[in-house]
Amino acid sequence: MNKIIVDSFVKDFSLTADKFFTEVFVNRVTAVNAAYGYLYEKGILKKVSFEYLEFDGCVMFALDTDKLLPYREEMEASGVQGMDTACSHIFDQEYTPCLYSGAVELTWTMSTYREFDGTTERSWEIEPCRHMESHQVLDVLDIRQKQGVCEAVKYIFKLLREKKI
């Protein structure tokens, strides 16, 4: 399986259920974030990520799940609460990839609405794509089609670093 993940680990993460979040959703988000926190603290996250940014208490990264496979048993034996749930979502679940970059986002619902050249419509995209101008989204789509998902995500991170998103 060659599933690209774009995700973020928020330090001092806490999320409580309210009327907008189901218990299953909160448990998934909390578990996956705890798993990435474990990988971050062990230095594994930085080693396997092909891009790695840190700002405002948030560590952003993109990786292929295949790069985490050697660490799966260690993750499952870590004793981190919810690690079974996290591993299931990281390794085993199918997610609809971002319409433009092809990346997978784990910590938020990917169904959203976007204004695209004056028309508001439902869309599937990762968080950074939701804030892009139309021409940037089309650039990401072009890069994905010509060079693949990894290069498209690297381009998105480049735009983030340059504060163009």
SEVEXMI-481814 format. One record per atom (N, C-alpha, C): atom name; x, y, z. Coordinates in steps of 0.02 Angstrom, whole numbers, always signed. Example, Ala and Ser with C-alpha at 12.3 -4.5 7.8 and 13.67 -1.06 7.14 Angstrom:
<pts>
pt atom: N, px: +660, py: -284, pz: +390
pt atom: CA, px: +615, py: -225, pz: +390
pt atom: C, px: +660, py: -165, pz: +390
pt atom: N, px: +642, py: -112, pz: +354
pt atom: CA, px: +684, py: -53, pz: +357
pt atom: C, px: +645, py: +2, pz: +394
</pts>
This chain:
<pts>
pt atom: N, px: +42, py: -59, pz: +0
pt atom: CA, px: +0, py: +0, pz: +0
pt atom: C, px: +45, py: +62, pz: +0
pt atom: N, px: +32, py: +106, pz: -47
pt atom: CA, px: +70, py: +168, pz: -50
pt atom: C, px: +23, py: +227, pz: -36
pt atom: N, px: +5, py: +235, pz: +26
pt atom: CA, px: -43, py: +287, pz: +45
pt atom: C, px: -5, py: +346, pz: +74
pt atom: N, px: -9, py: +403, pz: +42
pt atom: CA, px: +23, py: +464, pz: +68
pt atom: C, px: -22, py: +494, pz: +121
pt atom: N, px: +7, py: +513, pz: +177
pt atom: CA, px: -30, py: +546, pz: +230
pt atom: C, px: -3, py: +617, pz: +238
pt atom: N, px: -48, py: +664, pz: +241
pt atom: CA, px: -30, py: +731, pz: +262
pt atom: C, px: -66, py: +741, pz: +328
pt atom: N, px: -29, py: +758, pz: +379
pt atom: CA, px: -60, py: +763, pz: +444
pt atom: C, px: -22, py: +813, pz: +487
pt atom: N, px: -49, py: +824, pz: +546
pt atom: CA, px: -15, py: +868, pz: +592
pt atom: C, px: -23, py: +841, pz: +663
pt atom: N, px: +28, py: +852, pz: +701
pt atom: CA, px: +27, py: +834, pz: +772
pt atom: C, px: +28, py: +899, pz: +811
pt atom: N, px: -24, py: +912, pz: +850
pt atom: CA, px: -28, py: +973, pz: +890
pt atom: C, px: -4, py: +958, pz: +960
pt atom: N, px: +48, py: +993, pz: +981
pt atom: CA, px: +74, py: +985, pz: +1049
pt atom: C, px: +21, py: +1009, pz: +1098
pt atom: N, px: +18, py: +978, pz: +1156
pt atom: CA, px: -31, py: +995, pz: +1207
pt atom: C, px: -102, py: +989, pz: +1179
pt atom: N, px: -112, py: +937, pz: +1139
pt atom: CA, px: -176, py: +926, pz: +1105
pt atom: C, px: -230, py: +904, pz: +1154
pt atom: N, px: -287, py: +935, pz: +1150
pt atom: CA, px: -345, py: +912, pz: +1187
pt atom: C, px: -407, py: +927, pz: +1146
pt atom: N, px: -452, py: +880, pz: +1144
pt atom: CA, px: -514, py: +889, pz: +1106
pt atom: C, px: -570, py: +858, pz: +1146
pt atom: N, px: -621, py: +895, pz: +1159
pt atom: CA, px: -677, py: +868, pz: +1196
pt atom: C, px: -738, py: +863, pz: +1150
pt atom: N, px: -778, py: +814, pz: +1162
pt atom: CA, px: -838, py: +804, pz: +1121
pt atom: C, px: -889, py: +858, pz: +1136
pt atom: N, px: -920, py: +882, pz: +1084
pt atom: CA, px: -978, py: +927, pz: +1093
pt atom: C, px: -1028, py: +908, pz: +1039
pt atom: N, px: -1077, py: +949, pz: +1028
pt atom: CA, px: -1130, py: +929, pz: +981
pt atom: C, px: -1106, py: +921, pz: +909
pt atom: N, px: -1047, py: +946, pz: +892
pt atom: CA, px: -1022, py: +942, pz: +824
pt atom: C, px: -981, py: +879, pz: +812
pt atom: N, px: -957, py: +847, pz: +864
pt atom: CA, px: -913, py: +789, pz: +856
pt atom: C, px: -945, py: +727, pz: +886
pt atom: N, px: -943, py: +673, pz: +849
pt atom: CA, px: -967, py: +610, pz: +876
pt atom: C, px: -912, py: +581, pz: +920
pt atom: N, px: -931, py: +536, pz: +964
pt atom: CA, px: -882, py: +504, pz: +1008
pt atom: C, px: -831, py: +465, pz: +967
pt atom: N, px: -854, py: +431, pz: +915
pt atom: CA, px: -808, py: +393, pz: +871
pt atom: C, px: -757, py: +439, pz: +839
pt atom: N, px: -781, py: +497, pz: +815
pt atom: CA, px: -736, py: +545, pz: +783
pt atom: C, px: -684, py: +571, pz: +833
pt atom: N, px: -706, py: +590, pz: +892
pt atom: CA, px: -660, py: +616, pz: +943
pt atom: C, px: -609, py: +563, pz: +962
pt atom: N, px: -632, py: +500, pz: +971
pt atom: CA, px: -585, py: +446, pz: +988
pt atom: C, px: -533, py: +436, pz: +933
pt atom: N, px: -554, py: +438, pz: +870
pt atom: CA, px: -507, py: +429, pz: +815
pt atom: C, px: -456, py: +486, pz: +813
pt atom: N, px: -480, py: +547, pz: +817
pt atom: CA, px: -435, py: +605, pz: +816
pt atom: C, px: -385, py: +602, pz: +873
pt atom: N, px: -410, py: +588, pz: +933
pt atom: CA, px: -367, py: +585, pz: +992
pt atom: C, px: -316, py: +530, pz: +986
pt atom: N, px: -337, py: +471, pz: +963
pt atom: CA, px: -292, py: +414, pz: +956
pt atom: C, px: -238, py: +426, pz: +905
pt atom: N, px: -257, py: +451, pz: +847
pt atom: CA, px: -208, py: +463, pz: +794
pt atom: C, px: -159, py: +517, pz: +815
pt atom: N, px: -184, py: +569, pz: +848
pt atom: CA, px: -140, py: +622, pz: +871
pt atom: C, px: -91, py: +595, pz: +924
pt atom: N, px: -115, py: +552, pz: +969
pt atom: CA, px: -71, py: +522, pz: +1019
pt atom: C, px: -18, py: +478, pz: +987
pt atom: N, px: -37, py: +442, pz: +934
pt atom: CA, px: +12, py: +400, pz: +898
pt atom: C, px: +66, py: +443, pz: +866
pt atom: N, px: +46, py: +498, pz: +834
pt atom: CA, px: +96, py: +542, pz: +805
pt atom: C, px: +138, py: +576, pz: +858
pt atom: N, px: +108, py: +591, pz: +915
pt atom: CA, px: +146, py: +619, pz: +971
pt atom: C, px: +200, py: +571, pz: +994
pt atom: N, px: +183, py: +507, pz: +998
pt atom: CA, px: +231, py: +455, pz: +1016
pt atom: C, px: +288, py: +453, pz: +965
pt atom: N, px: +269, py: +452, pz: +900
pt atom: CA, px: +320, py: +450, pz: +847
pt atom: C, px: +364, py: +513, pz: +847
pt atom: N, px: +333, py: +570, pz: +864
pt atom: CA, px: +371, py: +632, pz: +868
pt atom: C, px: +422, py: +630, pz: +926
pt atom: N, px: +399, py: +608, pz: +984
pt atom: CA, px: +443, py: +605, pz: +1043
pt atom: C, px: +500, py: +555, pz: +1033
pt atom: N, px: +489, py: +502, pz: +997
pt atom: CA, px: +540, py: +451, pz: +984
pt atom: C, px: +587, py: +471, pz: +927
pt atom: N, px: +573, py: +525, pz: +892
pt atom: CA, px: +615, py: +546, pz: +836
pt atom: C, px: +599, py: +510, pz: +771
pt atom: N, px: +550, py: +465, pz: +773
pt atom: CA, px: +533, py: +425, pz: +714
pt atom: C, px: +498, py: +468, pz: +661
pt atom: N, px: +455, py: +513, pz: +683
pt atom: CA, px: +417, py: +554, pz: +637
pt atom: C, px: +462, py: +594, pz: +590
pt atom: N, px: +512, py: +625, pz: +620
pt atom: CA, px: +557, py: +666, pz: +579
pt atom: C, px: +598, py: +622, pz: +531
pt atom: N, px: +616, py: +563, pz: +554
pt atom: CA, px: +657, py: +518, pz: +513
pt atom: C, px: +619, py: +493, pz: +451
pt atom: N, px: +554, py: +480, pz: +457
pt atom: CA, px: +517, py: +450, pz: +401
pt atom: C, px: +479, py: +500, pz: +359
pt atom: N, px: +472, py: +562, pz: +382
pt atom: CA, px: +435, py: +613, pz: +344
pt atom: C, px: +478, py: +640, pz: +287
pt atom: N, px: +446, py: +651, pz: +230
pt atom: CA, px: +484, py: +682, pz: +176
pt atom: C, px: +481, py: +758, pz: +179
pt atom: N, px: +436, py: +785, pz: +218
pt atom: CA, px: +435, py: +856, pz: +234
pt atom: C, px: +417, py: +862, pz: +308
pt atom: N, px: +442, py: +913, pz: +340
pt atom: CA, px: +431, py: +918, pz: +412
pt atom: C, px: +434, py: +992, pz: +431
pt atom: N, px: +378, py: +1019, pz: +453
pt atom: CA, px: +375, py: +1090, pz: +473
pt atom: C, px: +351, py: +1094, pz: +545
pt atom: N, px: +374, py: +1144, pz: +581
pt atom: CA, px: +351, py: +1154, pz: +649
pt atom: C, px: +340, py: +1228, pz: +660
pt atom: N, px: +278, py: +1246, pz: +679
pt atom: CA, px: +263, py: +1315, pz: +694
pt atom: C, px: +201, py: +1318, pz: +738
pt atom: N, px: +198, py: +1368, pz: +781
pt atom: CA, px: +140, py: +1379, pz: +825
pt atom: C, px: +117, py: +1317, pz: +861
pt atom: N, px: +164, py: +1276, pz: +885
pt atom: CA, px: +146, py: +1217, pz: +923
pt atom: C, px: +119, py: +1160, pz: +881
pt atom: N, px: +126, py: +1165, pz: +815
pt atom: CA, px: +100, py: +1113, pz: +770
pt atom: C, px: +157, py: +1087, pz: +727
pt atom: N, px: +163, py: +1021, pz: +725
pt atom: CA, px: +213, py: +988, pz: +683
pt atom: C, px: +177, py: +960, pz: +623
pt atom: N, px: +193, py: +985, pz: +563
pt atom: CA, px: +161, py: +960, pz: +502
pt atom: C, px: +209, py: +914, pz: +465
pt atom: N, px: +181, py: +862, pz: +435
pt atom: CA, px: +223, py: +815, pz: +399
pt atom: C, px: +183, py: +779, pz: +345
pt atom: N, px: +219, py: +749, pz: +299
pt atom: CA, px: +188, py: +707, pz: +248
pt atom: C, px: +232, py: +645, pz: +242
pt atom: N, px: +200, py: +588, pz: +237
pt atom: CA, px: +239, py: +526, pz: +232
pt atom: C, px: +198, py: +472, pz: +199
pt atom: N, px: +231, py: +420, pz: +180
pt atom: CA, px: +200, py: +361, pz: +152
pt atom: C, px: +193, py: +311, pz: +209
pt atom: N, px: +136, py: +281, pz: +217
pt atom: CA, px: +126, py: +235, pz: +273
pt atom: C, px: +175, py: +176, pz: +271
pt atom: N, px: +199, py: +159, pz: +212
pt atom: CA, px: +248, py: +105, pz: +207
pt atom: C, px: +310, py: +120, pz: +250
pt atom: N, px: +327, py: +184, pz: +257
pt atom: CA, px: +386, py: +202, pz: +296
pt atom: C, px: +375, py: +192, pz: +371
pt atom: N, px: +313, py: +186, pz: +392
pt atom: CA, px: +298, py: +174, pz: +463
pt atom: C, px: +291, py: +100, pz: +479
pt atom: N, px: +284, py: +58, pz: +428
pt atom: CA, px: +273, py: -14, pz: +440
pt atom: C, px: +325, py: -45, pz: +486
pt atom: N, px: +391, py: -29, pz: +479
pt atom: CA, px: +440, py: -59, pz: +525
pt atom: C, px: +428, py: -41, pz: +599
pt atom: N, px: +389, py: +11, pz: +611
pt atom: CA, px: +377, py: +34, pz: +680
pt atom: C, px: +308, py: +13, pz: +706
pt atom: N, px: +269, py: -22, pz: +666
pt atom: CA, px: +201, py: -39, pz: +687
pt atom: C, px: +199, py: -80, pz: +751
pt atom: N, px: +240, py: -132, pz: +755
pt atom: CA, px: +239, py: -173, pz: +816
pt atom: C, px: +260, py: -132, pz: +877
pt atom: N, px: +311, py: -90, pz: +868
pt atom: CA, px: +332, py: -47, pz: +924
pt atom: C, px: +276, py: +0, pz: +944
pt atom: N, px: +240, py: +28, pz: +895
pt atom: CA, px: +184, py: +72, pz: +909
pt atom: C, px: +130, py: +35, pz: +948
pt atom: N, px: +113, py: -25, pz: +925
pt atom: CA, px: +60, py: -64, pz: +957
pt atom: C, px: +79, py: -85, pz: +1028
pt atom: N, px: +144, py: -93, pz: +1041
pt atom: CA, px: +167, py: -114, pz: +1107
pt atom: C, px: +185, py: -55, pz: +1152
pt atom: N, px: +174, py: +6, pz: +1128
pt atom: CA, px: +196, py: +66, pz: +1163
pt atom: C, px: +158, py: +80, pz: +1228
pt atom: N, px: +98, py: +53, pz: +1234
pt atom: CA, px: +57, py: +68, pz: +1293
pt atom: C, px: +20, py: +134, pz: +1287
pt atom: N, px: +27, py: +169, pz: +1231
pt atom: CA, px: -8, py: +233, pz: +1221
pt atom: C, px: -82, py: +218, pz: +1213
pt atom: N, px: -124, py: +254, pz: +1251
pt atom: CA, px: -196, py: +243, pz: +1249
pt atom: C, px: -222, py: +256, pz: +1179
pt atom: N, px: -261, py: +209, pz: +1153
pt atom: CA, px: -292, py: +216, pz: +1087
pt atom: C, px: -247, py: +196, pz: +1029
pt atom: N, px: -188, py: +167, pz: +1043
pt atom: CA, px: -142, py: +151, pz: +989
pt atom: C, px: -171, py: +99, pz: +940
pt atom: N, px: -212, py: +53, pz: +964
pt atom: CA, px: -244, py: +5, pz: +919
pt atom: C, px: -288, py: +41, pz: +868
pt atom: N, px: -327, py: +89, pz: +892
pt atom: CA, px: -370, py: +128, pz: +848
pt atom: C, px: -328, py: +168, pz: +799
pt atom: N, px: -275, py: +199, pz: +824
pt atom: CA, px: -231, py: +240, pz: +782
pt atom: C, px: -199, py: +197, pz: +727
pt atom: N, px: -171, py: +140, pz: +745
pt atom: CA, px: -139, py: +97, pz: +696
pt atom: C, px: -189, py: +73, pz: +643
pt atom: N, px: -249, py: +58, pz: +665
pt atom: CA, px: -300, py: +37, pz: +618
pt atom: C, px: -313, py: +92, pz: +567
pt atom: N, px: -318, py: +154, pz: +590
pt atom: CA, px: -332, py: +209, pz: +544
pt atom: C, px: -271, py: +228, pz: +502
pt atom: N, px: -213, py: +223, pz: +529
pt atom: CA, px: -152, py: +241, pz: +491
pt atom: C, px: -136, py: +188, pz: +438
pt atom: N, px: -142, py: +125, pz: +456
pt atom: CA, px: -119, py: +72, pz: +412
pt atom: C, px: -174, py: +36, pz: +373
pt atom: N, px: -232, py: +27, pz: +402
pt atom: CA, px: -281, py: -20, pz: +374
pt atom: C, px: -342, py: +13, pz: +341
pt atom: N, px: -360, py: +72, pz: +362
pt atom: CA, px: -422, py: +102, pz: +336
pt atom: C, px: -411, py: +133, pz: +268
pt atom: N, px: -464, py: +135, pz: +230
pt atom: CA, px: -463, py: +169, pz: +165
pt atom: C, px: -492, py: +239, pz: +174
pt atom: N, px: -459, py: +288, pz: +147
pt atom: CA, px: -482, py: +357, pz: +150
pt atom: C, px: -488, py: +385, pz: +79
pt atom: N, px: -535, py: +429, pz: +70
pt atom: CA, px: -540, py: +463, pz: +5
pt atom: C, px: -484, py: +515, pz: +3
pt atom: N, px: -442, py: +512, pz: -48
pt atom: CA, px: -386, py: +559, pz: -51
pt atom: C, px: -409, py: +629, pz: -72
pt atom: N, px: -367, py: +677, pz: -58
pt atom: CA, px: -380, py: +746, pz: -78
pt atom: C, px: -391, py: +749, pz: -153
pt atom: N, px: -444, py: +782, pz: -173
pt atom: CA, px: -462, py: +788, pz: -243
pt atom: C, px: -405, py: +817, pz: -285
pt atom: N, px: -367, py: +863, pz: -256
pt atom: CA, px: -315, py: +898, pz: -294
pt atom: C, px: -246, py: +868, pz: -286
pt atom: N, px: -224, py: +857, pz: -224
pt atom: CA, px: -156, py: +833, pz: -213
pt atom: C, px: -151, py: +757, pz: -214
pt atom: N, px: -207, py: +722, pz: -199
pt atom: CA, px: -206, py: +650, pz: -194
pt atom: C, px: -185, py: +625, pz: -125
pt atom: N, px: -171, py: +671, pz: -80
pt atom: CA, px: -148, py: +653, pz: -12
pt atom: C, px: -208, py: +631, pz: +31
pt atom: N, px: -192, py: +598, pz: +85
pt atom: CA, px: -242, py: +576, pz: +133
pt atom: C, px: -234, py: +619, pz: +196
pt atom: N, px: -289, py: +641, pz: +224
pt atom: CA, px: -287, py: +679, pz: +286
pt atom: C, px: -324, py: +639, pz: +339
pt atom: N, px: -293, py: +628, pz: +396
pt atom: CA, px: -323, py: +586, pz: +447
pt atom: C, px: -360, py: +623, pz: +502
pt atom: N, px: -342, py: +683, pz: +518
pt atom: CA, px: -368, py: +713, pz: +579
pt atom: C, px: -429, py: +758, pz: +569
pt atom: N, px: -458, py: +759, pz: +512
pt atom: CA, px: -516, py: +802, pz: +504
pt atom: C, px: -559, py: +773, pz: +449
pt atom: N, px: -623, py: +788, pz: +450
pt atom: CA, px: -665, py: +766, pz: +395
pt atom: C, px: -644, py: +801, pz: +331
pt atom: N, px: -638, py: +763, pz: +277
pt atom: CA, px: -614, py: +794, pz: +215
pt atom: C, px: -670, py: +823, pz: +174
pt atom: N, px: -733, py: +812, pz: +194
pt atom: CA, px: -788, py: +842, pz: +158
pt atom: C, px: -794, py: +914, pz: +179
pt atom: N, px: -792, py: +959, pz: +132
pt atom: CA, px: -793, py: +1030, pz: +148
pt atom: C, px: -828, py: +1067, pz: +91
pt atom: N, px: -832, py: +1131, pz: +98
pt atom: CA, px: -859, py: +1173, pz: +44
pt atom: C, px: -807, py: +1225, pz: +26
pt atom: N, px: -801, py: +1237, pz: -38
pt atom: CA, px: -751, py: +1285, pz: -61
pt atom: C, px: -783, py: +1329, pz: -114
pt atom: N, px: -763, py: +1393, pz: -112
pt atom: CA, px: -783, py: +1438, pz: -166
pt atom: C, px: -730, py: +1432, pz: -220
pt atom: N, px: -750, py: +1411, pz: -278
pt atom: CA, px: -703, py: +1401, pz: -333
pt atom: C, px: -726, py: +1445, pz: -391
pt atom: N, px: -690, py: +1499, pz: -402
pt atom: CA, px: -706, py: +1547, pz: -455
pt atom: C, px: -779, py: +1571, pz: -451
pt atom: N, px: -800, py: +1588, pz: -389
pt atom: CA, px: -867, py: +1617, pz: -380
pt atom: C, px: -922, py: +1567, pz: -367
pt atom: N, px: -908, py: +1502, pz: -372
pt atom: CA, px: -959, py: +1451, pz: -361
pt atom: C, px: -941, py: +1412, pz: -298
pt atom: N, px: -989, py: +1406, pz: -252
pt atom: CA, px: -977, py: +1367, pz: -191
pt atom: C, px: -1002, py: +1297, pz: -204
pt atom: N, px: -958, py: +1248, pz: -193
pt atom: CA, px: -977, py: +1179, pz: -203
pt atom: C, px: -943, py: +1134, pz: -153
pt atom: N, px: -969, py: +1074, pz: -145
pt atom: CA, px: -939, py: +1025, pz: -99
pt atom: C, px: -874, py: +1001, pz: -128
pt atom: N, px: -825, py: +989, pz: -85
pt atom: CA, px: -759, py: +969, pz: -109
pt atom: C, px: -727, py: +920, pz: -60
pt atom: N, px: -679, py: +882, pz: -84
pt atom: CA, px: -638, py: +838, pz: -44
pt atom: C, px: -567, py: +861, pz: -52
pt atom: N, px: -538, py: +887, pz: +1
pt atom: CA, px: -469, py: +911, pz: -4
pt atom: C, px: -438, py: +916, pz: +65
pt atom: N, px: -372, py: +914, pz: +67
pt atom: CA, px: -337, py: +921, pz: +131
pt atom: C, px: -340, py: +994, pz: +154
pt atom: N, px: -329, py: +1004, pz: +218
pt atom: CA, px: -337, py: +1070, pz: +248
pt atom: C, px: -300, py: +1126, pz: +211
pt atom: N, px: -236, py: +1120, pz: +194
pt atom: CA, px: -203, py: +1176, pz: +160
pt atom: C, px: -236, py: +1193, pz: +93
pt atom: N, px: -261, py: +1143, pz: +57
pt atom: CA, px: -293, py: +1157, pz: -8
pt atom: C, px: -356, py: +1199, pz: +0
pt atom: N, px: -388, py: +1193, pz: +58
pt atom: CA, px: -450, py: +1231, pz: +70
pt atom: C, px: -439, py: +1306, pz: +70
pt atom: N, px: -377, py: +1326, pz: +81
pt atom: CA, px: -362, py: +1397, pz: +87
pt atom: C, px: -324, py: +1425, pz: +26
pt atom: N, px: -316, py: +1383, pz: -24
pt atom: CA, px: -278, py: +1404, pz: -84
pt atom: C, px: -322, py: +1444, pz: -131
pt atom: N, px: -289, py: +1487, pz: -169
pt atom: CA, px: -322, py: +1522, pz: -224
pt atom: C, px: -333, py: +1471, pz: -280
pt atom: N, px: -379, py: +1486, pz: -324
pt atom: CA, px: -396, py: +1440, pz: -378
pt atom: C, px: -334, py: +1421, pz: -419
pt atom: N, px: -292, py: +1469, pz: -436
pt atom: CA, px: -233, py: +1455, pz: -478
pt atom: C, px: -184, py: +1410, pz: -441
pt atom: N, px: -180, py: +1415, pz: -374
pt atom: CA, px: -135, py: +1372, pz: -336
pt atom: C, px: -161, py: +1299, pz: -337
pt atom: N, px: -226, py: +1292, pz: -329
pt atom: CA, px: -257, py: +1225, pz: -331
pt atom: C, px: -244, py: +1192, pz: -398
pt atom: N, px: -251, py: +1230, pz: -451
pt atom: CA, px: -239, py: +1202, pz: -518
pt atom: C, px: -166, py: +1184, pz: -527
pt atom: N, px: -120, py: +1223, pz: -497
pt atom: CA, px: -49, py: +1206, pz: -500
pt atom: C, px: -36, py: +1140, pz: -464
pt atom: N, px: -67, py: +1131, pz: -405
pt atom: CA, px: -58, py: +1068, pz: -367
pt atom: C, px: -84, py: +1009, pz: -408
pt atom: N, px: -141, py: +1017, pz: -438
pt atom: CA, px: -171, py: +964, pz: -479
pt atom: C, px: -124, py: +947, pz: -538
pt atom: N, px: -96, py: +998, pz: -569
pt atom: CA, px: -51, py: +987, pz: -626
pt atom: C, px: +12, py: +950, pz: -603
pt atom: N, px: +41, py: +969, pz: -546
pt atom: CA, px: +100, py: +936, pz: -519
pt atom: C, px: +84, py: +863, pz: -503
pt atom: N, px: +27, py: +851, pz: -473
pt atom: CA, px: +8, py: +782, pz: -457
pt atom: C, px: +3, py: +740, pz: -519
pt atom: N, px: -28, py: +766, pz: -571
pt atom: CA, px: -37, py: +728, pz: -633
pt atom: C, px: +29, py: +714, pz: -668
pt atom: N, px: +75, py: +761, pz: -664
pt atom: CA, px: +139, py: +754, pz: -700
pt atom: C, px: +194, py: +721, pz: -659
pt atom: N, px: +194, py: +733, pz: -591
pt atom: CA, px: +250, py: +710, pz: -550
pt atom: C, px: +230, py: +665, pz: -492
pt atom: N, px: +166, py: +659, pz: -477
pt atom: CA, px: +144, py: +616, pz: -423
pt atom: C, px: +124, py: +653, pz: -359
pt atom: N, px: +96, py: +614, pz: -313
pt atom: CA, px: +68, py: +640, pz: -251
pt atom: C, px: +122, py: +673, pz: -207
pt atom: N, px: +179, py: +639, pz: -200
pt atom: CA, px: +232, py: +667, pz: -156
pt atom: C, px: +253, py: +737, pz: -178
pt atom: N, px: +263, py: +746, pz: -242
pt atom: CA, px: +284, py: +812, pz: -266
pt atom: C, px: +229, py: +864, pz: -257
pt atom: N, px: +166, py: +843, pz: -265
pt atom: CA, px: +110, py: +890, pz: -254
pt atom: C, px: +108, py: +913, pz: -181
pt atom: N, px: +118, py: +866, pz: -135
pt atom: CA, px: +117, py: +884, pz: -64
pt atom: C, px: +178, py: +927, pz: -46
pt atom: N, px: +235, py: +912, pz: -74
pt atom: CA, px: +295, py: +953, pz: -62
pt atom: C, px: +282, py: +1025, pz: -86
pt atom: N, px: +248, py: +1032, pz: -142
pt atom: CA, px: +233, py: +1099, pz: -168
pt atom: C, px: +186, py: +1136, pz: -119
pt atom: N, px: +137, py: +1100, pz: -92
pt atom: CA, px: +92, py: +1131, pz: -43
pt atom: C, px: +131, py: +1155, pz: +18
pt atom: N, px: +177, py: +1113, pz: +43
pt atom: CA, px: +218, py: +1133, pz: +100
pt atom: C, px: +263, py: +1193, pz: +83
pt atom: N, px: +287, py: +1194, pz: +21
pt atom: CA, px: +327, py: +1252, pz: -1
pt atom: C, px: +285, py: +1316, pz: +3
pt atom: N, px: +224, py: +1313, pz: -21
pt atom: CA, px: +179, py: +1371, pz: -17
pt atom: C, px: +166, py: +1391, pz: +56
pt atom: N, px: +158, py: +1342, pz: +100
pt atom: CA, px: +148, py: +1356, pz: +171
pt atom: C, px: +209, py: +1391, pz: +201
pt atom: N, px: +268, py: +1364, pz: +186
pt atom: CA, px: +330, py: +1394, pz: +212
pt atom: C, px: +338, py: +1466, pz: +189
pt atom: N, px: +319, py: +1478, pz: +127
pt atom: CA, px: +325, py: +1546, pz: +98
pt atom: C, px: +266, py: +1591, pz: +116
pt atom: N, px: +220, py: +1563, pz: +157
pt atom: CA, px: +161, py: +1601, pz: +180
pt atom: C, px: +119, py: +1626, pz: +122
pt atom: N, px: +114, py: +1585, pz: +70
pt atom: CA, px: +72, py: +1603, pz: +12
pt atom: C, px: +3, py: +1571, pz: +17
pt atom: N, px: -8, py: +1532, pz: +70
pt atom: CA, px: -74, py: +1503, pz: +82
pt atom: C, px: -99, py: +1533, pz: +148
</pts>
